[in-house]
Amino acid sequence: MAVETETDVKLLNHAQNEVKSLSPRIYLVTDGLKSKYTKRDYRLAFNQFLRDGAKTEDLQVLLDYKSKAIEQMIIGYIESLRDKGKARNTIALQVAAILHFFVVMNDVPLNKRKITRFIPPDESTRKDKAYRVEDIGAILESCDERTRVMVLLMASTAMRLGAVPELRVGDLTPVPEYNLYKIDVYSQSPVSDRYFSYCTPECKVAIDTYLDYRRRLHETITDKSPLIRELFNVRKPYFIEAPRPATPRIIHLALEKALHKAGVNQPTMGLVKGKRREIALSHGYRKFAITMMNKAGVKDTHRRYLTGHAQVGQDASYVLPTEEELLAEYVKAIPLLTIDDKQRIEQENNDLKTVQAEDIAALKKKVDHVDAMMEALKGAITAKSQASWIGLKEALGWE
């Protein structure tokens, strides 16, 4: 009987390591993704699939299945989510994460068209609903300064909730002419995701008030400071001086709390399965802003740039409005995007004063022009009269 020697063991381990080194690399579901928020969402979604759908956490075992078996596994998982009444967007996110792992990262040939056919249609009645001005006004009256900034940011820029945690103070550029901020959105993300927008003067006041509050507590505000930070213990200087940006979850909870206090858009029984509210909690603000911009006559191409929408039927780089053009279009919508009645009236008065000042200046310019013409005409008439008089005197022989 052969006896396994120490040398045999070393050779066997070496051979196994060689085999492992030759094995294809298993890419994770978070590989190839750039946004940290997308990574988080995909990781959570895929881990849920491993627990409830695949029933295994061994990725190699999962990848060893034949393509048809994996397709059936995924479709069965989608059907189970659908039977539980999960919302279409929730299921679509799950499928996106699963297909990213199998098809995109690990080259498993799956019939994506067939799989996605099992995603249920969106039967939500809230899809196109927006908050009303009265709703947002009630919310603002019942929330703190930090949440007020969150609400006004989304309601005046149509910014998505996921963009808010990434904002830094340095992303804000004052525009003194209109007393508002230009905001660079997704400035920390890949260039293709970045865009800029503007907020209303009302929103600027809320931002300045919130930042002043933090300064009074001796927080050093720099360009790198998060615009929206986590709550902190005001009695502990260390936490004050070490601000951490509020996460999407924290922002979601703050918005939810504000709705509850205001008694607006409360969870309702009897909605389509998977739908808790008549209006999407955060997307309702985006819908409000886009609706108001359209109502104000903002050009569609410019509105799409200002709200981070892809261009219809063309590359986003094909049409490039200037910054001045985008600002001019946004200013059209400021009265409709302003929530507080007093501030709206003040804004309208300021706009009226600006128009009146421009009209007065234009009228003065016309008057000055007419005066100049009259003086020139008077001079011409005087010169011609003098010439005619001299000619008459010479004809009559007068001295």
Summary of the structure (lengths in Angstrom):
residues: 399
radius of gyration: 32.9
end to end distance: 155.2
largest distance: 156.4
contacts: 1088
relative contact order: 0.09
helix: 61%
strand: 5%
